[in-house]
Amino acid sequence: MYVLWRIIVKELLQLRQDKKMIPIIFVAPIVQLVIFGFAVNTDVTHVPMVLVDQDRTSASRALLDRFVESGYFDLVGSEETPDAVDAWLVGGRAQLGLVIAAGYAEADATGRPARVQLIADGSDAAPATVALGFGSAIVAREAGVRLAEYRRHVDAEGELPAVGLTDLRPRVFYNPDLRSRWFYVPAVLAMILMIMTMLLSAMAVVREKEIGTMEQIIVTPIAAWQLIVGKLFPFAAIGLIQVFLVTGVAVFGFGVPLRGSFLLLLLLTQLFVLNTLGLGLLVSTLVRTQQQAMMVAAFTMMLPMLYLSGLIFPIENMPHAIQTITYAIPLRYYANIIRGIFLRGSGIDVLWPEALTLLVMGLAILTLASLRFRKRLD
């Protein structure tokens, strides 16, 4: 154990001597989280909207008021014809056009369908789809109110019995306001852990080769497992510290709820770190320079894991063949863990399949990397 401890101390001293590495390890993740939390926001609010009101009645103005009062749309201008909306969309001055056809109020008053059109800028499909959904819901709600008033009126005159309207009252659990920040900010924890633990561990081993100290270590009476554990342990400790830092900023800085157990988050994070450290060690056995280690880790491991893990893009939308591949990606299971603990308050009774999978995968990856590392030492 003394030998192992001395190796760990050696790695920590090397980190301390590199004055530029300390800010990268501890300050850069916080900066990244702050930038990511403020910049990456897919919530659709204050969509610039241009109006074409060909009816010009109190009913059409009431519909416009519903759009503005919702907070999702801002009225930025008006035109006389629908054709004029195109110039607003092309110029980027508006993202949605609301066209209220002539006869809207009369149709509402007589219970007939009223003509309303929404024209959206589809160059960015995601916000356009959400904006159309919000707009359609507002139009449908206003139409329901008008129809109910018409039926009450004709029922009072004995002309038409009132027909019950469907009362749809949706509820959203775990993220009632559908804040995208709650979805993306916990994902930064996984990204930071993967980048720091995988990249730093790979570069630490390769650095020994570059500066020529690996040969000196080989001739010393140090067991291979002691060298592996001593090399990887400091980065596991750094990952643990980053969990505290990132979680603190996410909860107290961005208001992301931590509904589950923080202790469970720490425990299951170590299972994920077991995978990333193993991958970092594996990379170090495949390359000769730190530049190669950085490129291989970034482009052959980290980026594919980010794309295919469900951390950013939904796995359900991927082709079936790609969905099958995602089962081999550790980040997929850790993404379920962090969002389950943060947002849904999930416990080990729910997350044990992900935890078991990370444990098995981590041991397999670390064993393979260790065998290759021992072979290189021999």
N, C-alpha and C positions, 0 to 999 in steps of 0.2 A: 504493500500500500504506500510505502514511503516513496518508491520509485514513481508510482502513478501520481502521487501528489506533486512531486517535483516537475513532472511533465506538465501538469495543469498549471503550476505556478509559472513555468517557462512560457507557456502560451499567453497567459495573462500579462506577463512582463513585456512580451513582444507587442501585444496590443497597446499597452500603455506607452511604449516607446514611439509608436506611430501617432504623432500628435494630431494628424489629420483624420485618423480613423475613428477616434472617439466621437467627434461630432457627427460623422456619417452614421455611426451605429445608433446613437441615442437621440440626436437632434433631428436628423433627416427624416426618420419615421414620423415624428410629430408634425414636422412641416408638411410632409406628404399627406398625412391625415387631414390637416387643416385645409390644405388646398383642395384635396379630393372632396372633402365634406361640403365645402362651399361651392366649388365649381361644378361638380357632377350632381346635377339636380334635374331629374326628368319630370318633376311635377309640372303639370300644365296649368298655369295661372296667368292672368293678365294677357291673354292672347289678343293682339291688335286686330280689330274687326271693323270692316267697312259696311255701311248700311245702304240698302236700296229699298226704300219704303214707297211703294206705289199705291198704297191704300190711304195713308195719311189720316188715320182715324185714332180715336182713343184706344181701340183694341190693339192696333198695331204698335202704338206707343207703349202700351202695357207689356206687350211681348218684348219690346226692346228693353224696357226697364228690368224685366226678369233676367235678361242676359247680362246687363251691366251690374245688377245687384248681386249676382251670383259670385262675383269676384274672379271668375274664370275669363272674362272677356272685357276688353277696354275698347270703347267706341273711338275710332281715330278719324273717321270721315264718313261722308255720305255721297251717294251718286244717284242719278235719275234712272239709269238703265242697268240691267245685269251685265251687259257687255263691258261696261266701264270698270267692273271689278277686276278684270284681268290686269289692267295697268297697275293696280295697287299690289296684286300678288307678285307680278313680275319685278316690280321695283322693291319688293321687300318691305313696303310700308304697312302691309296687312297680311295676316295669315288666314283669315276667314272672311267670307262675305255672307251677310244675312240679307236675303231677298224676300220681302213680303209682298206678294202679288196683290193686285187690285181686287177688291171684293172680299178681302180677308174678314173684315168685321161683319159683313152681310152673311157670309157663309157661317161664321160662328153663331150669329143671332138666329139662324134658321136650322142649325144642327147639321149643316152640310160640311163636307170636307173642305178645309181652307188650304190654300196653296202657299207653302213656305219652302224656300230653297236655301241650303247651306253650300257655299262654294269654298273649298279648302285648298290650301297650297300643299300638294302631296310630295314635294321634293324631299321633305323629311317625314317619312311615313308615320313614325311613332307618335309625335305630338299631334299630327294631323288626325290620326285615328282617335286619339283621346279627345281632342277638341270637338270632332264630329259627334262623338258619343255624348259629351256633355251638352252640346247644342241640341242634339236630338231629344235628350231627356228633358231639357227645358221646354222645347216646343210641345212634346207629348204631355208634360205636366200642365202647361197652360191650356192645351186643347181639352184635357180632362176637366179642368175647372170650368171652361166655357160650356162644355157639353153637359156638365152637371147642372149648371145654371139654366140652360135651355130646357132640360128635362123637368126641372122643378117648375119652370114657368108653364110648360104645356100641361103638366100634371095638375096644376092649380086650376087650369081652364077646362080640365076634363077631356083634353084632346088625345093625350098619349100617356100611358102609364110609365112612371119612371123606371128605368132599368138600372140595376146596380152596377157600379163601376168596380173594376178590379183595384183593390187597394194594395199596391206593392210597397212593402217597407223593407228594403234591404238592410242587412247588418254586416259589418266588416269586423272580424275578430283580429286581434294581435296588432293591427296597424289601422285603426279606425279612420284616420285621416288620409290613408294611402300615401304617406310621405315616402318618397323614393330615397330620401336620406337615411331613413331607418333601414332600408334594404342594402344600401351601398356602403355605409360607414363601417359596419362590422366586417364587410369583405376586405377592407383595408388591412385589418389585423392578419388575415390569412396571407395577403400579398406581401406584407412586410416580413412576416415570419419566413415565408418561402424564400424571399430574396436574400434576407440576411443569413439565415442558417445554411441554406444550400450553397450560396455563392461564397460566403466567407469560409466555410469549411473546405470547399474545393480549393480555393486559392491559398489557404493556409498550408495545406499539404504540398501543393505544387511549389509554393515559395521555398520550402525546404530543398526541393530539387534544384531550383534556380540558383540559390545562393551557395549550394554545395554542402549544406549541413546534414542532408539526408544520409550521405555515406558515413558521416561521423556517428549518427544515431544508430545506424545498422550495426556498427562494430561494437557498440556498447551492450552490456548484458541486460537489455530491455526486451521484454516479451512483446510480441506483436500486438496482443490484446491491450497491453498497457499503453502502447503508443497510440493505438486507435482511440481508446477511451480518453486518454489524456488530451489528444488533439480535438476531439469532438465535445468534450464536457463543457469547456468555456462557452462555446457557441450555444449549447443547450441552456446554459445559465443566462446568456444574453437574450435568448428567445423568451425566457421566463420573465425577465425584467421588462421586455417590450410588451408583454401581455398586460402588465400593470399600467404602463404608460398609455398604451393605446386605449385600453378600456376606460381609464380615467378621463381621457379627452373625449371619447365617444359619449360617455354617460353624462359627465358634468359640462362638457363644452358644447355638445350637439343635442343633448337631451334624449339620446337613444336609450330606451329602457333596457335594463338588465333584469329580466324577470326570473331567470333561473339562478342556479348556484354558481357563484364565482369560483368556488373551490373545484367544482366539477369542470368548469371551463379550463382551469389551470391543469387539471389532471389529463383531460382529453387533448389539450394542446400539446402536452409532452408526447402523446402518441403520434400526433402529426409531425412534430419535430423529429421524432425517431425516423420517419420516412424521409424528411428533407435532408437530415444529416447523412443518412445512408446514401441518398442520391448524390450529395456533394462529395462524399468519399468515393463513390463509384466514378464520378466525373474525373476526380484527381488521378485515378488509375488509367484513364484513357488519353490524357494529354500530357504535354511536357512543359508548357509555359502558363503563366497566370492569364495572359491574353486569350489563349486557347480555352482555358478553363471557364473564363467569363463568357466567351462566345458559345461554347457547347452548352453550358448551364442555361444561358438565357434563351437561345434559339431552338434548342432541341428538347428542353424540359420545361422551363418556366412558362414560356409563352403558350405552348400547346396545352399545358395544364390550366392556365388561366382561361383560354378559349373554350375548353371542353369540360370544365368542371361544373358548370352551372353557376359559377360565382358572378358572372356578368351576363351571359347569354343563356336563356332557358334551354335545358337539355331536351325538353319535350318538343321543341321546334326543329331539332336536328334530325337528319336522316337516320333510319333505324340502324344502319351499319355503324354510323358514328356514335349513336347512343350506346351500342354494345361496347365500343372502345372506352367510353367514359368510365365503365366499371373498373378499369385498371388504373384509374387516376386517383391518388390519395386525396387530392384537394376536393374532389367531389364529395367525399364523406365528411371532410372537415367543414366544408361550406354548410352542409346540413346541420352540423353540430353547433357552429357559432350562431346561426340564425335561429336554431331551435332553442338554445339557451338564452340568447338575447331577447328575442321577440315573443316566442311561444312559452317560455318558461319550462321547457322540456327537461326531464330528469333522466337518470341512467336507465330507468325502466323503458324509456322510449328510444334512447340513443345507443343502447348497447349493441345493436347490429353494426352501426358505424364505428363504434369504439373497437369492437372485436375485429372488424375488417382492417382498421388502421394498425392494430397490433400485429396481426398476421402479416400484412403487407410490409410493415416496418421491419419486422424481424427477418423476413425473406430478403428485402433489399439490403439491409445491413449485413446479413450473412454473405450474400453474393459479393458485396463491396469488400468485405473483410477478407474473403478468400482471394480475391484479385490483389488486394493490397499486400497480403502475406506473400503471394507469388512474386510480386515485384520486389519485396524485401529479400526473398531468397535468391 
